[in-house]
Amino acid sequence: MKIIDKLAWIEIKNRSILSTKSYGKQKYYIPGGKREQGETDEQALCREISEELNVELEAETMTFTGTFEAQADSHPDGVYVKMTCYTAHYRGALKACAEIENFTWLKYADKDKISAVDQLIFDFLKEQDLID
């Protein structure tokens, strides 16, 4: 079994979660990405969010939300993604950058638009009564 280790930023507004769609992809994903060699979770997530959404996460406000694993989207069976999630406040105005085509605010009813690991995260957030 192969594991793709990723980080995600959980941003909730009006009981909806921020989700991004990359160019050429069909599904929306919770923003974040992979760490580079030697990066901490905090460093990697701050860098990824700055690159993708042009905002600066306030590292001192980062709070661990949970870790979720599922079959990786668009990968052969047996390739899993492990998503370590954090919430954090941010500075700046959200703007799609780099590989991000657009972003939107999704509700629980939008689960058909997201990857398997994001569906687990949506389930968790719904159980916590954080999203509608």
MIDOSE-1310 file (N, C-alpha, C; in nm, 2 decimals, decimal comma, always signed):
residues 132
mkii	+0,08/-0,12/+0,00/+0,00/+0,00/+0,00/+0,09/+0,12/+0,00; +0,06/+0,22/-0,09/+0,13/+0,34/-0,09/+0,04/+0,45/-0,03; +0,11/+0,54/+0,04/+0,04/+0,65/+0,11/+0,09/+0,79/+0,06; +0,00/+0,87/+0,01/+0,04/+1,01/-0,03/+0,00/+1,10/+0,10
dkla	+0,11/+1,16/+0,15/+0,09/+1,24/+0,27/+0,06/+1,38/+0,24; -0,05/+1,43/+0,28/-0,10/+1,57/+0,24/-0,15/+1,64/+0,36; -0,15/+1,77/+0,35/-0,20/+1,86/+0,46/-0,32/+1,94/+0,40; -0,42/+1,97/+0,48/-0,53/+2,05/+0,44/-0,57/+2,16/+0,54
wiei	-0,62/+2,27/+0,48/-0,67/+2,38/+0,56/-0,82/+2,38/+0,56; -0,88/+2,36/+0,68/-1,02/+2,36/+0,70/-1,07/+2,51/+0,73; -1,14/+2,57/+0,64/-1,19/+2,70/+0,66/-1,34/+2,69/+0,64; -1,41/+2,73/+0,74/-1,56/+2,72/+0,74/-1,61/+2,86/+0,76
knrs	-1,71/+2,89/+0,67/-1,78/+3,02/+0,68/-1,93/+3,00/+0,65; -2,01/+3,05/+0,73/-2,16/+3,03/+0,71/-2,19/+2,89/+0,70; -2,13/+2,80/+0,78/-2,15/+2,66/+0,78/-2,13/+2,58/+0,65; -2,04/+2,65/+0,57/-1,99/+2,59/+0,44/-1,84/+2,58/+0,45
ilst	-1,78/+2,49/+0,37/-1,63/+2,47/+0,38/-1,57/+2,52/+0,25; -1,46/+2,59/+0,26/-1,39/+2,63/+0,14/-1,33/+2,51/+0,07; -1,35/+2,51/-0,06/-1,30/+2,40/-0,15/-1,25/+2,46/-0,28; -1,14/+2,40/-0,33/-1,08/+2,45/-0,45/-1,09/+2,34/-0,57
ksyg	-1,08/+2,39/-0,69/-1,08/+2,30/-0,81/-0,96/+2,34/-0,89; -0,87/+2,24/-0,91/-0,75/+2,27/-0,99/-0,79/+2,26/-1,14; -0,71/+2,32/-1,23/-0,73/+2,31/-1,37/-0,72/+2,16/-1,41; -0,81/+2,12/-1,50/-0,80/+1,98/-1,55/-0,86/+1,88/-1,46
kqky	-0,91/+1,92/-1,34/-0,97/+1,82/-1,24/-1,12/+1,84/-1,25; -1,19/+1,73/-1,22/-1,34/+1,73/-1,21/-1,39/+1,76/-1,07; -1,31/+1,73/-0,97/-1,36/+1,73/-0,83/-1,30/+1,85/-0,76; -1,37/+1,90/-0,66/-1,32/+2,00/-0,57/-1,24/+1,93/-0,45
yipg	-1,14/+2,00/-0,40/-1,06/+1,95/-0,29/-1,05/+2,06/-0,19; -1,04/+2,01/-0,06/-1,01/+2,10/+0,05/-0,86/+2,15/+0,02; -0,84/+2,29/+0,03/-0,71/+2,34/-0,01/-0,60/+2,29/+0,08; -0,48/+2,28/+0,02/-0,36/+2,23/+0,09/-0,27/+2,16/-0,01
gkre	-0,18/+2,07/+0,04/-0,09/+2,00/-0,05/+0,01/+1,92/+0,03; +0,12/+1,88/-0,05/+0,22/+1,80/+0,01/+0,33/+1,89/+0,07; +0,40/+1,83/+0,17/+0,51/+1,91/+0,23/+0,64/+1,88/+0,14; +0,72/+1,98/+0,14/+0,85/+1,97/+0,07/+0,95/+1,92/+0,18
qget	+1,06/+1,87/+0,13/+1,17/+1,81/+0,22/+1,20/+1,90/+0,33; +1,19/+1,85/+0,45/+1,23/+1,93/+0,57/+1,12/+2,02/+0,63; +1,01/+2,04/+0,56/+0,91/+2,13/+0,61/+0,82/+2,06/+0,72; +0,79/+2,15/+0,82/+0,69/+2,11/+0,92/+0,55/+2,12/+0,86
deqa	+0,45/+2,06/+0,93/+0,31/+2,08/+0,88/+0,28/+2,22/+0,87; +0,32/+2,30/+0,97/+0,29/+2,45/+0,97/+0,35/+2,52/+0,85; +0,48/+2,49/+0,82/+0,55/+2,56/+0,71/+0,48/+2,52/+0,58; +0,46/+2,39/+0,56/+0,40/+2,34/+0,43/+0,26/+2,39/+0,41
lcre	+0,18/+2,39/+0,51/+0,04/+2,44/+0,49/+0,04/+2,59/+0,46; +0,12/+2,66/+0,53/+0,13/+2,81/+0,51/+0,17/+2,84/+0,37; +0,28/+2,76/+0,32/+0,33/+2,78/+0,18/+0,22/+2,74/+0,08; +0,16/+2,63/+0,09/+0,06/+2,58/+0,00/-0,06/+2,68/-0,01
isee	-0,11/+2,72/+0,10/-0,22/+2,81/+0,10/-0,19/+2,95/+0,04; -0,07/+3,00/+0,06/-0,02/+3,12/+0,00/-0,01/+3,10/-0,15; +0,04/+2,99/-0,20/+0,06/+2,97/-0,34/-0,08/+2,95/-0,41; -0,17/+2,88/-0,34/-0,30/+2,85/-0,41/-0,41/+2,95/-0,40
lnve	-0,41/+3,03/-0,28/-0,52/+3,12/-0,25/-0,47/+3,26/-0,22; -0,34/+3,29/-0,23/-0,29/+3,42/-0,21/-0,33/+3,48/-0,07; -0,34/+3,40/+0,03/-0,36/+3,45/+0,16/-0,25/+3,40/+0,26; -0,23/+3,47/+0,37/-0,13/+3,42/+0,47/-0,20/+3,36/+0,59
leae	-0,17/+3,23/+0,61/-0,23/+3,17/+0,73/-0,15/+3,23/+0,85; -0,22/+3,25/+0,96/-0,16/+3,30/+1,09/-0,12/+3,17/+1,16; +0,00/+3,14/+1,15/+0,06/+3,01/+1,20/+0,02/+2,99/+1,35; +0,03/+3,10/+1,43/+0,00/+3,09/+1,57/-0,14/+3,05/+1,60
tmtf	-0,23/+3,05/+1,50/-0,37/+3,01/+1,53/-0,40/+2,87/+1,48; -0,30/+2,81/+1,42/-0,33/+2,67/+1,36/-0,37/+2,58/+1,47; -0,48/+2,50/+1,44/-0,53/+2,40/+1,54/-0,55/+2,27/+1,46; -0,50/+2,16/+1,51/-0,52/+2,03/+1,45/-0,66/+1,99/+1,46
tgtf	-0,72/+1,95/+1,35/-0,86/+1,90/+1,34/-0,87/+1,75/+1,33; -0,78/+1,69/+1,26/-0,78/+1,54/+1,25/-0,70/+1,49/+1,13; -0,69/+1,36/+1,13/-0,62/+1,29/+1,01/-0,71/+1,19/+0,96; -0,72/+1,19/+0,82/-0,82/+1,11/+0,75/-0,75/+1,03/+0,64
eaqa	-0,79/+0,91/+0,61/-0,72/+0,83/+0,51/-0,83/+0,77/+0,42; -0,81/+0,77/+0,29/-0,90/+0,70/+0,19/-0,82/+0,68/+0,06; -0,88/+0,60/-0,02/-0,83/+0,57/-0,16/-0,81/+0,71/-0,23; -0,69/+0,72/-0,29/-0,65/+0,85/-0,35/-0,73/+0,86/-0,49
dshp	-0,78/+0,98/-0,51/-0,86/+1,01/-0,63/-0,76/+1,00/-0,75; -0,80/+0,94/-0,86/-0,73/+0,94/-0,99/-0,60/+0,86/-0,97; -0,59/+0,76/-0,88/-0,47/+0,68/-0,86/-0,52/+0,53/-0,86; -0,43/+0,44/-0,89/-0,46/+0,30/-0,89/-0,51/+0,25/-0,75
dgvy	-0,59/+0,15/-0,75/-0,63/+0,09/-0,62/-0,51/+0,06/-0,53; -0,53/+0,08/-0,40/-0,42/+0,06/-0,31/-0,33/+0,18/-0,29; -0,35/+0,29/-0,36/-0,28/+0,42/-0,33/-0,38/+0,50/-0,25; -0,33/+0,53/-0,13/-0,42/+0,60/-0,03/-0,36/+0,74/-0,01
vkmt	-0,45/+0,83/+0,03/-0,41/+0,97/+0,07/-0,44/+0,98/+0,22; -0,34/+1,03/+0,29/-0,35/+1,06/+0,43/-0,35/+1,21/+0,44; -0,47/+1,26/+0,49/-0,49/+1,41/+0,50/-0,49/+1,45/+0,64; -0,39/+1,53/+0,68/-0,38/+1,59/+0,81/-0,43/+1,73/+0,80
cyta	-0,54/+1,76/+0,88/-0,61/+1,88/+0,87/-0,59/+1,98/+0,98; -0,59/+2,10/+0,95/-0,58/+2,21/+1,05/-0,68/+2,33/+1,01; -0,72/+2,39/+1,12/-0,79/+2,52/+1,10/-0,69/+2,63/+1,13; -0,71/+2,75/+1,08/-0,62/+2,86/+1,11/-0,69/+2,99/+1,06
hyrg	-0,67/+3,10/+1,12/-0,71/+3,23/+1,08/-0,62/+3,27/+0,96; -0,66/+3,37/+0,88/-0,58/+3,41/+0,77/-0,59/+3,56/+0,75; -0,49/+3,62/+0,68/-0,49/+3,76/+0,64/-0,49/+3,76/+0,49; -0,56/+3,86/+0,43/-0,57/+3,88/+0,29/-0,70/+3,84/+0,23
alka	-0,72/+3,86/+0,10/-0,84/+3,82/+0,03/-0,82/+3,70/-0,05; -0,91/+3,60/-0,04/-0,89/+3,48/-0,11/-0,89/+3,51/-0,26; -0,80/+3,45/-0,34/-0,79/+3,46/-0,48/-0,73/+3,33/-0,54; -0,79/+3,27/-0,64/-0,74/+3,15/-0,70/-0,61/+3,18/-0,77
caei	-0,50/+3,11/-0,74/-0,37/+3,13/-0,80/-0,31/+2,99/-0,84; -0,19/+3,00/-0,90/-0,12/+2,88/-0,94/-0,21/+2,78/-1,01; -0,22/+2,65/-0,96/-0,30/+2,55/-1,03/-0,45/+2,56/-1,00; -0,49/+2,65/-0,92/-0,63/+2,66/-0,88/-0,71/+2,74/-0,98
enft	-0,81/+2,67/-1,04/-0,90/+2,73/-1,14/-1,00/+2,82/-1,07; -1,06/+2,77/-0,96/-1,16/+2,85/-0,88/-1,18/+2,79/-0,74; -1,24/+2,86/-0,66/-1,28/+2,81/-0,53/-1,42/+2,84/-0,50; -1,48/+2,76/-0,41/-1,62/+2,78/-0,37/-1,64/+2,74/-0,23
wlky	-1,76/+2,76/-0,18/-1,80/+2,72/-0,04/-1,90/+2,61/-0,06; -1,87/+2,49/-0,01/-1,95/+2,37/-0,03/-2,02/+2,34/+0,10; -2,14/+2,28/+0,08/-2,22/+2,22/+0,20/-2,21/+2,07/+0,19; -2,26/+2,01/+0,30/-2,26/+1,86/+0,31/-2,33/+1,80/+0,19
adkd	-2,43/+1,86/+0,14/-2,51/+1,81/+0,02/-2,42/+1,80/-0,11; -2,31/+1,87/-0,11/-2,22/+1,87/-0,22/-2,12/+1,76/-0,22; -2,13/+1,66/-0,14/-2,03/+1,55/-0,12/-2,00/+1,48/-0,26; -2,10/+1,48/-0,35/-2,07/+1,42/-0,48/-1,97/+1,49/-0,56
kisa	-1,93/+1,61/-0,52/-1,84/+1,69/-0,60/-1,69/+1,68/-0,55; -1,67/+1,60/-0,45/-1,54/+1,60/-0,38/-1,48/+1,46/-0,38; -1,35/+1,45/-0,34/-1,28/+1,32/-0,34/-1,32/+1,24/-0,22; -1,28/+1,11/-0,22/-1,31/+1,02/-0,11/-1,26/+1,06/+0,03
vdql	-1,14/+1,11/+0,03/-1,09/+1,16/+0,16/-1,16/+1,28/+0,21; -1,19/+1,37/+0,12/-1,27/+1,49/+0,16/-1,41/+1,45/+0,20; -1,47/+1,35/+0,15/-1,60/+1,30/+0,20/-1,59/+1,26/+0,34; -1,48/+1,19/+0,38/-1,46/+1,16/+0,52/-1,45/+1,28/+0,61
ifdf	-1,38/+1,38/+0,56/-1,37/+1,51/+0,64/-1,51/+1,58/+0,65; -1,58/+1,58/+0,54/-1,72/+1,64/+0,54/-1,80/+1,57/+0,64; -1,80/+1,43/+0,64/-1,87/+1,35/+0,74/-1,84/+1,39/+0,88; -1,71/+1,41/+0,91/-1,66/+1,45/+1,04/-1,71/+1,58/+1,08
lkeq	-1,70/+1,68/+0,99/-1,74/+1,82/+1,02/-1,90/+1,82/+1,04; -1,97/+1,74/+0,97/-2,12/+1,74/+0,98/-2,15/+1,68/+1,12; -2,08/+1,57/+1,16/-2,10/+1,51/+1,29/-2,07/+1,61/+1,40; -1,97/+1,70/+1,38/-1,94/+1,80/+1,48/-2,03/+1,92/+1,47
dlid	-2,13/+1,91/+1,38/-2,23/+2,02/+1,36/-2,16/+2,15/+1,32; -2,06/+2,14/+1,24/-1,99/+2,26/+1,19/-2,03/+2,30/+1,05; -2,08/+2,21/+0,97/-2,13/+2,24/+0,83/-2,27/+2,19/+0,82; -2,35/+2,26/+0,73/-2,48/+2,22/+0,69/-2,48/+2,12/+0,58
